[in-house]
Amino acid sequence: MFVSSLSSKTTRWLAIASVCVALPVLAATALKTDAAKSNVTITFKQLNVPVDAKFKKFNAQISYDSAKPETSKANVDIDVSSFDLGDPEYNKEVLKKEWFNAAQFPKASFVSSQIKPGAAGKLDVSGKLTIKGKTTDVSFPLTVKKEGTNQVFEGVLPIKRLTYSIGEGEWKDTSMVADEVTIKFRVVTTQ
């Protein structure tokens, strides 16, 4: 009886100790996004001429620990209807079914699955990118730097628009609008 009682107490103690050891691993700090200083832009080519556009509304939830980046997480939701090409008529056009189909798919999202130290002081980020109901695995390098008391996360993610059915029907023709799209982001956060 003493042995079984000791085993039970030892088992409980080990369980408590393992939870306590695991807690620091989960201690990445949740950061608050400064929307006024942050941006998500894209660049693509139309008739071989570079075109820049931006998303005016997005929400980034980042938990980051510089000492243990592998415990960090990032979730980004982008309001597709906030896409801005600089012209109201173009903005209406890209929200239609052939392009973003914003009525059916109002959000695009990225959810990290792994963040780890990479080359040249950058982080290697992997995760799932969902646009227009299509989800793919993506990876990209991420730069993290301090600006005063803020943390700044910057990255570039190249994608192919046709992978996500952006540009259907006659717009599949990549001689008009190139398949290659570069997503650039700068997320400024505070604690």
N, C-alpha and C positions, 0 to 999 in steps of 0.2 A: 504494500500500500504506500509506503514511504517513497519507493522508487517511482511508482506511477504518479504520485503527487508531485515529486520532483521533476519528472519528465514533463508534466503538464505545466508547471511553473516555468520551467526552462523553455518550453515551446512558446509560451506567452511572452516571456522576456525577449526571446529571439525575434518574435514577430514585431514587438514594439521597437526593438533596436533596428530592425531592417527598415521599418517605416521612417524612423528618425534619420537613418542614413540616406534614405531615398529623398527626403524632403529638400535638402539643398539642391539636388539635381533638378527639382521642379521649380526652383526659385528664380527663374527668369523674370525680369521686371516688366510689368505691363506699362507700355508707353502711350502717351496721348499725342495724337497727330495734330500738328498745326496746319490746318487746311489752307490758310492764307499763304503759307510759304511752301506748300507741297504741290506737286503737279504730276500728271500722267499725260504724256504726249505720244503721238505716233507720227511716223514719217513713211510715206509710200510714194510711188511714182505713178503719175498719170501722163500718158503719152511721153514717157521718159523724163518728165519734169518732176523734181521732188516737191511733195506737198506735205505741209505740217498741219496737224490738227491736235486738238486736246479734248480730254474729258473734264468737264467743269466740276462734276460731283463724283466723289469716291470716298470710301471709308476703309482705312487701313488699321488693322488691329495687330500690333506687334508686341511680342514679349521677347526681351533681349537680355542676354547675360554675356558681356564681352569676355569674361573669364572662362565661360563654358558655352560657346556658341551652339553646340549640339543640343542644348536644352531650349534654344530659342524657337519661336513659332511666328508665322506671319499669315494673316488672312486679309485679302483685299477684295472688296466688292465695288464694282464700278457701275454707276447709273448710265446705261447705254444712251438714254435720251438726252444726256448732257453733252454728247459728242458735238464738237464745234469745229466746223471747217472755215468759219469766218463769214459765212453767207447763209442767211435764213433759208433760202430755197434749197441749197445743197444740204443743209442740216436736215430738212424735212425728207429729202430724197433718201439719205442713208439710213433713215429709221424704217423705211419700207421693208416689206417681206424679202425682197431680193438681196438686201444688204444685211442690216442688223436684225430685222424683224423685231423691233423694240416692243411691239404690242404683246407678242408671245414670249419674248426673252428679254425682259427689262434690265436684267443684271448680267454682267460678266464677272467672273471671280477667279481668284488664285488662292490656293490653300497649300501651304508648305508641307512637305512630308519629311524633309531633311535639310538641315543647315549645318555645314561643317567648314572648318578652316580650309582655305584653298591657296592657290599660288599668289605671290606678290602681295601678301597681306589682305587679300580679299576673302570673301566667304563664297563657298559653292552652295547654291540653293537649288533644291529640287522640289517639285510639287505638281499639282494638278491645275491646269488652266482650262476654264470652261467659258466658251463663247458660243452664243446662239444654240445652246443645248448640246454642244459637242465638247467632250472632255479629253484632253491629251496630257501626257507626261511631258514636262518641260524642265530644263535646267539652265541656270545662268549665273555668272559671277556677280557678286554684290559688294559694293564698297561701303564701309561704315566709317564715319568720321565724326569728330566733335566740332561743333561751331558754338563757342561759348558754353552755355549749359545744355544746348540741344544736341541730340544725336541725329545724324543725317544718313539716310540709306539711299544709295543711288545704284541704278542698274539699267541694263539694256537687254531686252529680250526680243530676238528676231523670230518671227513666225511666218507662216504661209497662210494667207487669207482664205484660200480655197479649202484648206484643211477644216475650217470652221464654217464652210458654206457662206462666206461673206462675199457676195457678188454671184448671184445665181442667174440662170438663163443667159441672155446675151452678155452679161457682165462677167461670165467665166473667161471671156477672152482676155488673156493677160497682155495683149498688145496695147489695149486701152489703159487698163489699170494693172500694174504689176502684181504678181502673186506675193512678192516679198514685202513684209511690213515690219518696221522696227518700233517696238514699244519701249519708250524711255520713261523712267520714273525717278522722282526725287521726293522722298518722304521725310519731312522734318518732324521730329518728335521731341516732346518734353516728358519729364517724369511726373 
